[in-house]
């Protein structure tokens, strides 16, 4: 697999089979901000020890780190024993979870520059770019709007 560098590699591609690997690579390179919008925290992508370790490293890297996760259905992910939700319980305020209504699309934004975007939450096929400021800005605006109107998910801390 090519080496993609967050903030440097401006190459858009569609990822289908390497979703987990690409996601972990982007998270490992994130220095401060990670925003994730997901229906049920896709277990095929996020529910693995490597991804969990990358998010934990990010959360503990700096007191300025910010990890925000918007989920449509926290209960489904928690019933599966999702590793990231368990991590959120251990890290407390270092990770924030909120519930949002129906999720028409899913995406991850790393440091407001890298994106992994699925136009449909029913597929793992994602458009990825490690340096797409324009799309990241558009998705960040949408994420911020959803975040402001979302319900804090205290249950996620006690799973």
Secondary structure by P-SEA (a helix, b strand, c coil): ccccccccccbbbbbccaaaaaaaaaaaacccbbbbbbccccccccccaaaaaaaaaaaaccccbbbbbbbccaaaaaaaccaaaaaaaaacccbbbbbbccccccccccccccbbbbccccccbbbbbcccaaaaaaaaaaaaaaaaacccccccccc
